[in-house]
Amino acid sequence: MKSHSFGVWGALAGLVATITLAGCAGHRSNERYAEANLQTSPDAAQLMSYRIRNWSAPNDHTLILEAYDGTQYKAEMLGPCFGLNFAHRLAFTNRGGFSQIDQFSSVVLPDGTRCPFQSFNKVVTPESKALDSFEELSKTHGSENDTSR
């Protein structure tokens, strides 16, 4: 599995937009398992292609995209995308806007293999999950204190 730096080239063919990402860098094998099992938000996400800084493919079913602000997104493929975790370049296609990647997008490998997404969600880090729980707890206790006055 490889982690890749950002490089975008777009081509518009009819109504299908293509965004290509290329680069190369290595990950250790123990990170492969961790990336594949990242927790995600239940809501579908969208990512503008010009915001992609990095990507990695821990296996043939999962693609992790990282935005410039550090936010990570996890794309699960509809089926196995043979060769995804060995690819050095990727392209993305969708039926809608040119620069948007979402649950209706597909990844295209250098050999032309197209793999549609089953899901595309924002990764939820343990830190952000804990902060959300704390904020919900604070709101609940805050409203209880307000009603007792």
N, CA, C and O atoms as a GROMACS GRO file, in nm:
protein
  596
    1MET      N    1   0.083  -0.116   0.000
    1MET     CA    2   0.000   0.000   0.000
    1MET      C    3   0.088   0.122   0.000
    1MET      O    4   0.193   0.124   0.064
    2LYS      N    5   0.048   0.222  -0.069
    2LYS     CA    6   0.128   0.341  -0.082
    2LYS      C    7   0.046   0.463  -0.042
    2LYS      O    8  -0.076   0.464  -0.054
    3SER      N    9   0.116   0.565   0.004
    3SER     CA   10   0.055   0.694   0.029
    3SER      C   11   0.106   0.785  -0.080
    3SER      O   12   0.223   0.777  -0.118
    4HIS      N   13   0.022   0.871  -0.132
    4HIS     CA   14   0.060   0.948  -0.248
    4HIS      C   15   0.037   1.096  -0.228
    4HIS      O   16  -0.062   1.137  -0.169
    5SER      N   17   0.130   1.176  -0.278
    5SER     CA   18   0.114   1.320  -0.272
    5SER      C   19   0.021   1.367  -0.382
    5SER      O   20  -0.015   1.292  -0.473
    6PHE      N   21  -0.016   1.491  -0.372
    6PHE     CA   22  -0.119   1.548  -0.457
    6PHE      C   23  -0.062   1.599  -0.589
    6PHE      O   24   0.046   1.657  -0.593
    7GLY      N   25  -0.137   1.577  -0.695
    7GLY     CA   26  -0.114   1.633  -0.827
    7GLY      C   27  -0.243   1.616  -0.904
    7GLY      O   28  -0.291   1.503  -0.917
    8VAL      N   29  -0.301   1.722  -0.956
    8VAL     CA   30  -0.432   1.711  -1.020
    8VAL      C   31  -0.424   1.755  -1.166
    8VAL      O   32  -0.369   1.861  -1.198
    9TRP      N   33  -0.478   1.672  -1.254
    9TRP     CA   34  -0.495   1.707  -1.394
    9TRP      C   35  -0.638   1.672  -1.427
    9TRP      O   36  -0.681   1.559  -1.405
   10GLY      N   37  -0.712   1.766  -1.479
   10GLY     CA   38  -0.853   1.739  -1.509
   10GLY      C   39  -0.876   1.731  -1.659
   10GLY      O   40  -0.810   1.800  -1.736
   11ALA      N   41  -0.969   1.647  -1.698
   11ALA     CA   42  -1.009   1.638  -1.838
   11ALA      C   43  -1.159   1.617  -1.842
   11ALA      O   44  -1.212   1.534  -1.768
   12LEU      N   45  -1.226   1.689  -1.925
   12LEU     CA   46  -1.371   1.678  -1.934
   12LEU      C   47  -1.405   1.605  -2.063
   12LEU      O   48  -1.373   1.652  -2.173
   13ALA      N   49  -1.470   1.488  -2.050
   13ALA     CA   50  -1.510   1.409  -2.166
   13ALA      C   51  -1.661   1.393  -2.162
   13ALA      O   52  -1.713   1.310  -2.088
   14GLY      N   53  -1.731   1.471  -2.242
   14GLY     CA   54  -1.877   1.468  -2.237
   14GLY      C   55  -1.924   1.522  -2.104
   14GLY      O   56  -1.886   1.632  -2.065
   15LEU      N   57  -2.005   1.446  -2.034
   15LEU     CA   58  -2.053   1.486  -1.903
   15LEU      C   59  -1.973   1.424  -1.790
   15LEU      O   60  -2.005   1.445  -1.673
   16VAL      N   61  -1.870   1.347  -1.823
   16VAL     CA   62  -1.791   1.280  -1.721
   16VAL      C   63  -1.662   1.358  -1.698
   16VAL      O   64  -1.588   1.387  -1.792
   17ALA      N   65  -1.638   1.391  -1.573
   17ALA     CA   66  -1.517   1.465  -1.537
   17ALA      C   67  -1.415   1.368  -1.480
   17ALA      O   68  -1.451   1.272  -1.412
   18THR      N   69  -1.289   1.393  -1.509
   18THR     CA   70  -1.182   1.307  -1.460
   18THR      C   71  -1.078   1.391  -1.387
   18THR      O   72  -1.036   1.496  -1.435
   19ILE      N   73  -1.039   1.344  -1.271
   19ILE     CA   74  -0.936   1.409  -1.193
   19ILE      C   75  -0.830   1.304  -1.166
   19ILE      O   76  -0.862   1.196  -1.116
   20THR      N   77  -0.706   1.331  -1.197
   20THR     CA   78  -0.600   1.235  -1.180
   20THR      C   79  -0.507   1.278  -1.067
   20THR      O   80  -0.468   1.394  -1.059
   21LEU      N   81  -0.473   1.185  -0.981
   21LEU     CA   82  -0.382   1.211  -0.871
   21LEU      C   83  -0.262   1.119  -0.886
   21LEU      O   84  -0.278   1.002  -0.919
   22ALA      N   85  -0.144   1.171  -0.861
   22ALA     CA   86  -0.024   1.089  -0.873
   22ALA      C   87   0.073   1.122  -0.762
   22ALA      O   88   0.064   1.227  -0.699
   23GLY      N   89   0.168   1.030  -0.739
   23GLY     CA   90   0.271   1.052  -0.640
   23GLY      C   91   0.316   0.919  -0.586
   23GLY      O   92   0.265   0.814  -0.624
   24CYS      N   93   0.414   0.922  -0.494
   24CYS     CA   94   0.454   0.798  -0.432
   24CYS      C   95   0.526   0.826  -0.301
   24CYS      O   96   0.606   0.919  -0.290
   25ALA      N   97   0.498   0.742  -0.204
   25ALA     CA   98   0.564   0.740  -0.074
   25ALA      C   99   0.517   0.611  -0.008
   25ALA      O  100   0.413   0.558  -0.045
   26GLY      N  101   0.592   0.561   0.088
   26GLY     CA  102   0.556   0.433   0.147
   26GLY      C  103   0.495   0.443   0.284
   26GLY      O  104   0.517   0.541   0.356
   27HIS      N  105   0.417   0.342   0.322
   27HIS     CA  106   0.361   0.326   0.455
   27HIS      C  107   0.410   0.193   0.509
   27HIS      O  108   0.441   0.102   0.432
   28ARG      N  109   0.418   0.181   0.640
   28ARG     CA  110   0.449   0.053   0.700
   28ARG      C  111   0.324  -0.035   0.694
   28ARG      O  112   0.213   0.016   0.685
   29SER      N  113   0.343  -0.165   0.699
   29SER     CA  114   0.230  -0.258   0.684
   29SER      C  115   0.132  -0.251   0.800
   29SER      O  116   0.014  -0.279   0.780
   30ASN      N  117   0.175  -0.215   0.923
   30ASN     CA  118   0.081  -0.207   1.034
   30ASN      C  119  -0.015  -0.090   1.019
   30ASN      O  120  -0.123  -0.092   1.078
   31GLU      N  121   0.021   0.010   0.942
   31GLU     CA  122  -0.069   0.123   0.916
   31GLU      C  123  -0.178   0.083   0.818
   31GLU      O  124  -0.285   0.144   0.817
   32ARG      N  125  -0.153  -0.018   0.737
   32ARG     CA  126  -0.251  -0.064   0.638
   32ARG      C  127  -0.379  -0.109   0.708
   32ARG      O  128  -0.489  -0.071   0.667
   33TYR      N  129  -0.365  -0.187   0.814
   33TYR     CA  130  -0.482  -0.235   0.888
   33TYR      C  131  -0.554  -0.120   0.957
   33TYR      O  132  -0.677  -0.114   0.955
   34ALA      N  133  -0.479  -0.030   1.017
   34ALA     CA  134  -0.538   0.084   1.088
   34ALA      C  135  -0.618   0.173   0.993
   34ALA      O  136  -0.728   0.216   1.027
   35GLU      N  137  -0.566   0.201   0.875
   35GLU     CA  138  -0.636   0.287   0.780
   35GLU      C  139  -0.763   0.222   0.728
   35GLU      O  140  -0.863   0.291   0.707
   36ALA      N  141  -0.761   0.094   0.706
   36ALA     CA  142  -0.879   0.025   0.653
   36ALA      C  143  -0.993   0.024   0.754
   36ALA      O  144  -1.109   0.014   0.714
   37ASN      N  145  -0.962   0.034   0.883
   37ASN     CA  146  -1.064   0.024   0.987
   37ASN      C  147  -1.097   0.158   1.051
   37ASN      O  148  -1.143   0.161   1.165
   38LEU      N  149  -1.074   0.269   0.984
   38LEU     CA  150  -1.107   0.400   1.038
   38LEU      C  151  -1.257   0.415   1.055
   38LEU      O  152  -1.335   0.368   0.972
   39GLN      N  153  -1.298   0.480   1.164
   39GLN     CA  154  -1.440   0.507   1.187
   39GLN      C  155  -1.484   0.625   1.103
   39GLN      O  156  -1.410   0.723   1.088
   40THR      N  157  -1.603   0.617   1.048
   40THR     CA  158  -1.652   0.726   0.963
   40THR      C  159  -1.785   0.780   1.013
   40THR      O  160  -1.857   0.714   1.089
   41SER      N  161  -1.816   0.898   0.969
   41SER     CA  162  -1.944   0.961   0.997
   41SER      C  163  -2.051   0.888   0.917
   41SER      O  164  -2.024   0.841   0.807
   42PRO      N  165  -2.173   0.877   0.971
   42PRO     CA  166  -2.278   0.808   0.896
   42PRO      C  167  -2.330   0.888   0.776
   42PRO      O  168  -2.394   0.832   0.687
   43ASP      N  169  -2.303   1.017   0.773
   43ASP     CA  170  -2.350   1.101   0.663
   43ASP      C  171  -2.255   1.096   0.544
   43ASP      O  172  -2.134   1.092   0.562
   44ALA      N  173  -2.311   1.095   0.424
   44ALA     CA  174  -2.231   1.100   0.303
   44ALA      C  175  -2.157   1.233   0.296
   44ALA      O  176  -2.210   1.336   0.338
   45ALA      N  177  -2.035   1.232   0.244
   45ALA     CA  178  -1.953   1.352   0.239
   45ALA      C  179  -1.927   1.394   0.095
   45ALA      O  180  -1.953   1.319   0.001
   46GLN      N  181  -1.875   1.515   0.081
   46GLN     CA  182  -1.831   1.567  -0.049
   46GLN      C  183  -1.696   1.632  -0.029
   46GLN      O  184  -1.669   1.691   0.076
   47LEU      N  185  -1.610   1.623  -0.130
   47LEU     CA  186  -1.477   1.682  -0.124
   47LEU      C  187  -1.446   1.743  -0.260
   47LEU      O  188  -1.458   1.677  -0.363
   48MET      N  189  -1.407   1.867  -0.259
   48MET     CA  190  -1.366   1.932  -0.383
   48MET      C  191  -1.226   1.881  -0.419
   48MET      O  192  -1.139   1.872  -0.333
   49SER      N  193  -1.204   1.847  -0.543
   49SER     CA  194  -1.079   1.784  -0.585
   49SER      C  195  -0.956   1.870  -0.559
   49SER      O  196  -0.848   1.817  -0.532
   50TYR      N  197  -0.970   2.001  -0.566
   50TYR     CA  198  -0.854   2.087  -0.544
   50TYR      C  199  -0.813   2.092  -0.397
   50TYR      O  200  -0.710   2.150  -0.364
   51ARG      N  201  -0.893   2.032  -0.308
   51ARG     CA  202  -0.859   2.028  -0.166
   51ARG      C  203  -0.782   1.901  -0.129
   51ARG      O  204  -0.742   1.887  -0.014
   52ILE      N  205  -0.760   1.809  -0.222
   52ILE     CA  206  -0.691   1.683  -0.191
   52ILE      C  207  -0.541   1.708  -0.181
   52ILE      O  208  -0.479   1.761  -0.273
   53ARG      N  209  -0.483   1.667  -0.067
   53ARG     CA  210  -0.339   1.679  -0.047
   53ARG      C  211  -0.271   1.544  -0.064
   53ARG      O  212  -0.158   1.538  -0.115
   54ASN      N  213  -0.336   1.436  -0.024
   54ASN     CA  214  -0.271   1.307  -0.017
   54ASN      C  215  -0.376   1.196  -0.032
   54ASN      O  216  -0.494   1.218  -0.007
   55TRP      N  217  -0.332   1.078  -0.071
   55TRP     CA  218  -0.422   0.964  -0.076
   55TRP      C  219  -0.344   0.837  -0.050
   55TRP      O  220  -0.224   0.830  -0.073
   56SER      N  221  -0.416   0.736  -0.002
   56SER     CA  222  -0.356   0.604   0.018
   56SER      C  223  -0.463   0.498  -0.001
   56SER      O  224  -0.582   0.524   0.018
   57ALA      N  225  -0.420   0.381  -0.039
   57ALA     CA  226  -0.511   0.268  -0.060
   57ALA      C  227  -0.460   0.150   0.023
   57ALA      O  228  -0.369   0.080  -0.020
   58PRO      N  229  -0.518   0.128   0.142
   58PRO     CA  230  -0.470   0.019   0.227
   58PRO      C  231  -0.502  -0.119   0.173
   58PRO      O  232  -0.436  -0.217   0.208
   59ASN      N  233  -0.604  -0.129   0.086
   59ASN     CA  234  -0.638  -0.258   0.024
   59ASN      C  235  -0.718  -0.231  -0.104
   59ASN      O  236  -0.732  -0.116  -0.146
   60ASP      N  237  -0.770  -0.336  -0.165
   60ASP     CA  238  -0.843  -0.322  -0.291
   60ASP      C  239  -0.989  -0.278  -0.273
   60ASP      O  240  -1.063  -0.269  -0.371
   61HIS      N  241  -1.030  -0.252  -0.151
   61HIS     CA  242  -1.168  -0.210  -0.124
   61HIS      C  243  -1.176  -0.069  -0.067
   61HIS      O  244  -1.285  -0.012  -0.060
   62THR      N  245  -1.063  -0.013  -0.025
   62THR     CA  246  -1.066   0.112   0.052
   62THR      C  247  -0.968   0.214  -0.003
   62THR      O  248  -0.855   0.181  -0.040
   63LEU      N  249  -1.013   0.339  -0.009
   63LEU     CA  250  -0.930   0.451  -0.050
   63LEU      C  251  -0.945   0.561   0.055
   63LEU      O  252  -1.057   0.598   0.091
   64ILE      N  253  -0.833   0.612   0.105
   64ILE     CA  254  -0.834   0.720   0.203
   64ILE      C  255  -0.781   0.846   0.134
   64ILE      O  256  -0.672   0.846   0.078
   65LEU      N  257  -0.860   0.953   0.140
   65LEU     CA  258  -0.819   1.082   0.085
   65LEU      C  259  -0.798   1.179   0.200
   65LEU      O  260  -0.874   1.178   0.296
   66GLU      N  261  -0.694   1.261   0.191
   66GLU     CA  262  -0.667   1.362   0.293
   66GLU      C  263  -0.673   1.500   0.231
   66GLU      O  264  -0.609   1.526   0.129
   67ALA      N  265  -0.751   1.588   0.293
   67ALA     CA  266  -0.764   1.726   0.245
   67ALA      C  267  -0.651   1.811   0.302
   67ALA      O  268  -0.582   1.769   0.395
   68TYR      N  269  -0.633   1.931   0.246
   68TYR     CA  270  -0.528   2.020   0.293
   68TYR      C  271  -0.545   2.061   0.439
   68TYR      O  272  -0.446   2.091   0.505
   69ASP      N  273  -0.669   2.061   0.490
   69ASP     CA  274  -0.691   2.097   0.630
   69ASP      C  275  -0.672   1.979   0.725
   69ASP      O  276  -0.694   1.993   0.845
   70GLY      N  277  -0.632   1.863   0.672
   70GLY     CA  278  -0.605   1.745   0.753
   70GLY      C  279  -0.724   1.652   0.766
   70GLY      O  280  -0.710   1.542   0.819
   71THR      N  281  -0.841   1.693   0.719
   71THR     CA  282  -0.960   1.608   0.725
   71THR      C  283  -0.940   1.488   0.633
   71THR      O  284  -0.893   1.503   0.520
   72GLN      N  285  -0.976   1.371   0.682
   72GLN     CA  286  -0.964   1.250   0.601
   72GLN      C  287  -1.102   1.201   0.559
   72GLN      O  288  -1.201   1.219   0.631
   73TYR      N  289  -1.106   1.140   0.442
   73TYR     CA  290  -1.228   1.083   0.386
   73TYR      C  291  -1.200   0.939   0.346
   73TYR      O  292  -1.091   0.908   0.298
   74LYS      N  293  -1.297   0.852   0.367
   74LYS     CA  294  -1.280   0.711   0.335
   74LYS      C  295  -1.381   0.672   0.228
   74LYS      O  296  -1.502   0.690   0.244
   75ALA      N  297  -1.331   0.619   0.118
   75ALA     CA  298  -1.416   0.569   0.010
   75ALA      C  299  -1.409   0.417   0.012
   75ALA      O  300  -1.301   0.358   0.007
   76GLU      N  301  -1.526   0.354   0.019
   76GLU     CA  302  -1.535   0.209   0.010
   76GLU      C  303  -1.582   0.176  -0.131
   76GLU      O  304  -1.677   0.237  -0.180
   77MET      N  305  -1.517   0.081  -0.196
   77MET     CA  306  -1.553   0.043  -0.332
   77MET      C  307  -1.674  -0.050  -0.331
   77MET      O  308  -1.699  -0.120  -0.233
   78LEU      N  309  -1.750  -0.050  -0.440
   78LEU     CA  310  -1.867  -0.134  -0.455
   78LEU      C  311  -1.828  -0.282  -0.454
   78LEU      O  312  -1.904  -0.367  -0.405
   79GLY      N  313  -1.713  -0.312  -0.507
   79GLY     CA  314  -1.658  -0.448  -0.508
   79GLY      C  315  -1.507  -0.436  -0.504
   79GLY      O  316  -1.455  -0.325  -0.492
   80PRO      N  317  -1.436  -0.546  -0.515
   80PRO     CA  318  -1.290  -0.535  -0.515
   80PRO      C  319  -1.241  -0.459  -0.638
   80PRO      O  320  -1.288  -0.481  -0.750
   81CYS      N  321  -1.148  -0.372  -0.614
   81CYS     CA  322  -1.088  -0.293  -0.723
   81CYS      C  323  -0.944  -0.342  -0.736
   81CYS      O  324  -0.851  -0.283  -0.681
   82PHE      N  325  -0.927  -0.451  -0.809
   82PHE     CA  326  -0.798  -0.518  -0.818
   82PHE      C  327  -0.689  -0.425  -0.871
   82PHE      O  328  -0.701  -0.369  -0.980
   83GLY      N  329  -0.584  -0.409  -0.792
   83GLY     CA  330  -0.473  -0.323  -0.829
   83GLY      C  331  -0.477  -0.186  -0.763
   83GLY      O  332  -0.384  -0.108  -0.779
   84LEU      N  333  -0.584  -0.155  -0.690
   84LEU     CA  334  -0.595  -0.024  -0.626
   84LEU      C  335  -0.481   0.002  -0.530
   84LEU      O  336  -0.422   0.110  -0.531
   85ASN      N  337  -0.448  -0.096  -0.446
   85ASN     CA  338  -0.343  -0.074  -0.346
   85ASN      C  339  -0.203  -0.076  -0.406
   85ASN      O  340  -0.106  -0.055  -0.332
   86PHE      N  341  -0.188  -0.102  -0.535
   86PHE     CA  342  -0.058  -0.096  -0.601
   86PHE      C  343  -0.047   0.020  -0.698
   86PHE      O  344   0.060   0.043  -0.755
   87ALA      N  345  -0.155   0.094  -0.716
   87ALA     CA  346  -0.157   0.203  -0.814
   87ALA      C  347  -0.069   0.320  -0.769
   87ALA      O  348  -0.062   0.351  -0.650
   88HIS      N  349  -0.002   0.383  -0.865
   88HIS     CA  350   0.078   0.502  -0.839
   88HIS      C  351   0.005   0.628  -0.882
   88HIS      O  352   0.041   0.739  -0.840
   89ARG      N  353  -0.097   0.611  -0.965
   89ARG     CA  354  -0.179   0.723  -1.012
   89ARG      C  355  -0.325   0.681  -1.007
   89ARG      O  356  -0.358   0.563  -1.022
   90LEU      N  357  -0.412   0.779  -0.985
   90LEU     CA  358  -0.555   0.754  -0.985
   90LEU      C  359  -0.626   0.866  -1.058
   90LEU      O  360  -0.575   0.978  -1.066
   91ALA      N  361  -0.741   0.836  -1.110
   91ALA     CA  362  -0.830   0.938  -1.165
   91ALA      C  363  -0.966   0.917  -1.100
   91ALA      O  364  -0.999   0.806  -1.060
   92PHE      N  365  -1.043   1.023  -1.090
   92PHE     CA  366  -1.178   1.016  -1.035
   92PHE      C  367  -1.275   1.063  -1.142
   92PHE      O  368  -1.249   1.159  -1.214
   93THR      N  369  -1.386   0.995  -1.150
   93THR     CA  370  -1.491   1.038  -1.243
   93THR      C  371  -1.622   1.050  -1.166
   93THR      O  372  -1.643   0.983  -1.065
   94ASN      N  373  -1.707   1.138  -1.215
   94ASN     CA  374  -1.842   1.149  -1.161
   94ASN      C  375  -1.933   1.203  -1.269
   94ASN      O  376  -1.887   1.250  -1.372
   95ARG      N  377  -2.062   1.196  -1.244
   95ARG     CA  378  -2.159   1.243  -1.343
   95ARG      C  379  -2.193   1.389  -1.323
   95ARG      O  380  -2.251   1.452  -1.413
   96GLY      N  381  -2.159   1.445  -1.209
   96GLY     CA  382  -2.201   1.581  -1.176
   96GLY      C  383  -2.092   1.683  -1.200
   96GLY      O  384  -2.031   1.687  -1.307
   97GLY      N  385  -2.068   1.766  -1.099
   97GLY     CA  386  -1.973   1.876  -1.108
   97GLY      C  387  -1.832   1.827  -1.133
   97GLY      O  388  -1.794   1.718  -1.091
   98PHE      N  389  -1.757   1.908  -1.200
   98PHE     CA  390  -1.622   1.873  -1.241
   98PHE      C  391  -1.529   1.846  -1.124
   98PHE      O  392  -1.449   1.752  -1.129
   99SER      N  393  -1.537   1.926  -1.019
   99SER     CA  394  -1.435   1.916  -0.915
   99SER      C  395  -1.486   1.857  -0.784
   99SER      O  396  -1.424   1.878  -0.680
  100GLN      N  397  -1.595   1.785  -0.787
  100GLN     CA  398  -1.650   1.729  -0.664
  100GLN      C  399  -1.638   1.577  -0.661
  100GLN      O  400  -1.672   1.509  -0.758
  101ILE      N  401  -1.590   1.525  -0.549
  101ILE     CA  402  -1.583   1.381  -0.528
  101ILE      C  403  -1.685   1.349  -0.420
  101ILE      O  404  -1.685   1.412  -0.314
  102ASP      N  405  -1.772   1.250  -0.446
  102ASP     CA  406  -1.876   1.214  -0.350
  102ASP      C  407  -1.908   1.065  -0.365
  102ASP      O  408  -1.836   0.992  -0.433
  103GLN      N  409  -2.016   1.021  -0.303
  103GLN     CA  410  -2.052   0.879  -0.304
  103GLN      C  411  -2.089   0.826  -0.442
  103GLN      O  412  -2.094   0.704  -0.461
  104PHE      N  413  -2.114   0.915  -0.538
  104PHE     CA  414  -2.150   0.873  -0.673
  104PHE      C  415  -2.030   0.873  -0.768
  104PHE      O  416  -2.045   0.850  -0.888
  105SER      N  417  -1.911   0.898  -0.715
  105SER     CA  418  -1.789   0.902  -0.795
  105SER      C  419  -1.734   0.761  -0.815
  105SER      O  420  -1.780   0.665  -0.753
  106SER      N  421  -1.635   0.751  -0.903
  106SER     CA  422  -1.562   0.627  -0.927
  106SER      C  423  -1.415   0.660  -0.932
  106SER      O  424  -1.376   0.772  -0.963
  107VAL      N  425  -1.333   0.561  -0.902
  107VAL     CA  426  -1.189   0.575  -0.918
  107VAL      C  427  -1.151   0.498  -1.043
  107VAL      O  428  -1.204   0.390  -1.070
  108VAL      N  429  -1.057   0.554  -1.120
  108VAL     CA  430  -1.012   0.488  -1.243
  108VAL      C  431  -0.862   0.463  -1.228
  108VAL      O  432  -0.784   0.555  -1.203
  109LEU      N  433  -0.824   0.337  -1.245
  109LEU     CA  434  -0.683   0.297  -1.234
  109LEU      C  435  -0.611   0.326  -1.365
  109LEU      O  436  -0.675   0.346  -1.468
  110PRO      N  437  -0.477   0.328  -1.363
  110PRO     CA  438  -0.401   0.357  -1.485
  110PRO      C  439  -0.432   0.263  -1.602
  110PRO      O  440  -0.419   0.304  -1.718
  111ASP      N  441  -0.472   0.138  -1.574
  111ASP     CA  442  -0.504   0.046  -1.683
  111ASP      C  443  -0.646   0.064  -1.737
  111ASP      O  444  -0.688  -0.011  -1.825
  112GLY      N  445  -0.720   0.163  -1.684
  112GLY     CA  446  -0.854   0.192  -1.732
  112GLY      C  447  -0.965   0.128  -1.650
  112GLY      O  448  -1.083   0.152  -1.676
  113THR      N  449  -0.929   0.046  -1.552
  113THR     CA  450  -1.029  -0.018  -1.467
  113THR      C  451  -1.104   0.089  -1.388
  113THR      O  452  -1.043   0.173  -1.322
  114ARG      N  453  -1.236   0.086  -1.396
  114ARG     CA  454  -1.321   0.182  -1.324
  114ARG      C  455  -1.388   0.111  -1.207
  114ARG      O  456  -1.450   0.006  -1.225
  115CYS      N  457  -1.375   0.169  -1.088
  115CYS     CA  458  -1.432   0.110  -0.967
  115CYS      C  459  -1.522   0.212  -0.900
  115CYS      O  460  -1.474   0.312  -0.846
  116PRO      N  461  -1.654   0.188  -0.901
  116PRO     CA  462  -1.747   0.283  -0.839
  116PRO      C  463  -1.742   0.275  -0.686
  116PRO      O  464  -1.714   0.170  -0.628
  117PHE      N  465  -1.770   0.389  -0.623
  117PHE     CA  466  -1.775   0.395  -0.478
  117PHE      C  467  -1.907   0.336  -0.428
  117PHE      O  468  -2.011   0.356  -0.490
  118GLN      N  469  -1.900   0.265  -0.318
  118GLN     CA  470  -2.019   0.222  -0.246
  118GLN      C  471  -2.057   0.330  -0.145
  118GLN      O  472  -2.175   0.358  -0.123
  119SER      N  473  -1.953   0.390  -0.084
  119SER     CA  474  -1.977   0.497   0.013
  119SER      C  475  -1.858   0.592   0.012
  119SER      O  476  -1.747   0.555  -0.026
  120PHE      N  477  -1.882   0.715   0.056
  120PHE     CA  478  -1.777   0.816   0.069
  120PHE      C  479  -1.813   0.899   0.192
  120PHE      O  480  -1.907   0.978   0.189
  121ASN      N  481  -1.736   0.880   0.300
  121ASN     CA  482  -1.767   0.944   0.427
  121ASN      C  483  -1.645   1.010   0.488
  121ASN      O  484  -1.531   0.974   0.459
  122LYS      N  485  -1.671   1.107   0.573
  122LYS     CA  486  -1.566   1.174   0.648
  122LYS      C  487  -1.521   1.082   0.761
  122LYS      O  488  -1.604   1.019   0.826
  123VAL      N  489  -1.390   1.074   0.783
  123VAL     CA  490  -1.334   0.994   0.892
  123VAL      C  491  -1.353   1.070   1.022
  123VAL      O  492  -1.326   1.190   1.030
  124VAL      N  493  -1.399   0.999   1.124
  124VAL     CA  494  -1.419   1.057   1.257
  124VAL      C  495  -1.303   1.010   1.345
  124VAL      O  496  -1.289   0.891   1.372
  125THR      N  497  -1.221   1.104   1.390
  125THR     CA  498  -1.109   1.071   1.477
  125THR      C  499  -1.158   1.052   1.619
  125THR      O  500  -1.262   1.109   1.656
  126PRO      N  501  -1.088   0.975   1.700
  126PRO     CA  502  -1.128   0.960   1.841
  126PRO      C  503  -1.135   1.094   1.914
  126PRO      O  504  -1.220   1.114   2.002
  127GLU      N  505  -1.046   1.186   1.879
  127GLU     CA  506  -1.045   1.318   1.944
  127GLU      C  507  -1.172   1.396   1.914
  127GLU      O  508  -1.234   1.453   2.004
  128SER      N  509  -1.212   1.398   1.786
  128SER     CA  510  -1.333   1.472   1.750
  128SER      C  511  -1.458   1.405   1.805
  128SER      O  512  -1.555   1.472   1.840
  129LYS      N  513  -1.456   1.272   1.813
  129LYS     CA  514  -1.568   1.198   1.870
  129LYS      C  515  -1.584   1.232   2.019
  129LYS      O  516  -1.695   1.254   2.067
  130ALA      N  517  -1.471   1.238   2.091
  130ALA     CA  518  -1.474   1.272   2.233
  130ALA      C  519  -1.520   1.415   2.253
  130ALA      O  520  -1.597   1.443   2.345
  131LEU      N  521  -1.476   1.507   2.168
  131LEU     CA  522  -1.516   1.647   2.178
  131LEU      C  523  -1.666   1.661   2.153
  131LEU      O  524  -1.734   1.736   2.224
  132ASP      N  525  -1.718   1.592   2.053
  132ASP     CA  526  -1.862   1.596   2.025
  132ASP      C  527  -1.942   1.544   2.144
  132ASP      O  528  -2.044   1.603   2.181
  133SER      N  529  -1.896   1.434   2.205
  133SER     CA  530  -1.965   1.378   2.322
  133SER      C  531  -1.962   1.477   2.437
  133SER      O  532  -2.062   1.495   2.506
  134PHE      N  533  -1.849   1.542   2.459
  134PHE     CA  534  -1.836   1.640   2.566
  134PHE      C  535  -1.929   1.759   2.543
  134PHE      O  536  -1.993   1.807   2.636
  135GLU      N  537  -1.936   1.807   2.418
  135GLU     CA  538  -2.024   1.920   2.387
  135GLU      C  539  -2.171   1.883   2.407
  135GLU      O  540  -2.249   1.964   2.457
  136GLU      N  541  -2.209   1.761   2.369
  136GLU     CA  542  -2.347   1.717   2.390
  136GLU      C  543  -2.378   1.708   2.539
  136GLU      O  544  -2.486   1.747   2.583
  137LEU      N  545  -2.283   1.656   2.616
  137LEU     CA  546  -2.300   1.644   2.760
  137LEU      C  547  -2.312   1.783   2.824
  137LEU      O  548  -2.394   1.803   2.913
  138SER      N  549  -2.230   1.876   2.779
  138SER     CA  550  -2.235   2.013   2.831
  138SER      C  551  -2.369   2.079   2.801
  138SER      O  552  -2.424   2.148   2.886
  139LYS      N  553  -2.421   2.057   2.682
  139LYS     CA  554  -2.552   2.114   2.646
  139LYS      C  555  -2.662   2.056   2.734
  139LYS      O  556  -2.751   2.128   2.779
  140THR      N  557  -2.656   1.924   2.757
  140THR     CA  558  -2.757   1.858   2.838
  140THR      C  559  -2.754   1.910   2.982
  140THR      O  560  -2.858   1.943   3.038
  141HIS      N  561  -2.635   1.916   3.040
  141HIS     CA  562  -2.622   1.965   3.177
  141HIS      C  563  -2.649   2.114   3.186
  141HIS      O  564  -2.702   2.161   3.287
  142GLY      N  565  -2.614   2.187   3.085
  142GLY     CA  566  -2.640   2.331   3.082
  142GLY      C  567  -2.788   2.361   3.080
  142GLY      O  568  -2.833   2.453   3.148
  143SER      N  569  -2.865   2.285   3.001
  143SER     CA  570  -3.009   2.308   2.994
  143SER      C  571  -3.078   2.266   3.123
  143SER      O  572  -3.179   2.326   3.160
  144GLU      N  573  -3.025   2.164   3.194
  144GLU     CA  574  -3.081   2.123   3.322
  144GLU      C  575  -3.062   2.234   3.426
  144GLU      O  576  -3.151   2.262   3.506
  145ASN      N  577  -2.945   2.296   3.424
  145ASN     CA  578  -2.916   2.403   3.518
  145ASN      C  579  -3.004   2.526   3.490
  145ASN      O  580  -3.046   2.594   3.583
  146ASP      N  581  -3.032   2.553   3.364
  146ASP     CA  582  -3.113   2.668   3.327
  146ASP      C  583  -3.258   2.649   3.371
  146ASP      O  584  -3.323   2.747   3.406
  147THR      N  585  -3.310   2.526   3.369
  147THR     CA  586  -3.449   2.501   3.405
  147THR      C  587  -3.470   2.505   3.556
  147THR      O  588  -3.582   2.526   3.602
  148SER      N  589  -3.365   2.486   3.634
  148SER     CA  590  -3.380   2.483   3.778
  148SER      C  591  -3.385   2.624   3.839
  148SER      O  592  -3.416   2.639   3.957
  149ARG      N  593  -3.356   2.725   3.761
  149ARG     CA  594  -3.355   2.863   3.812
  149ARG      C  595  -3.491   2.919   3.824
  149ARG      O  596  -3.507   3.034   3.866
   0.00000   0.00000   0.00000
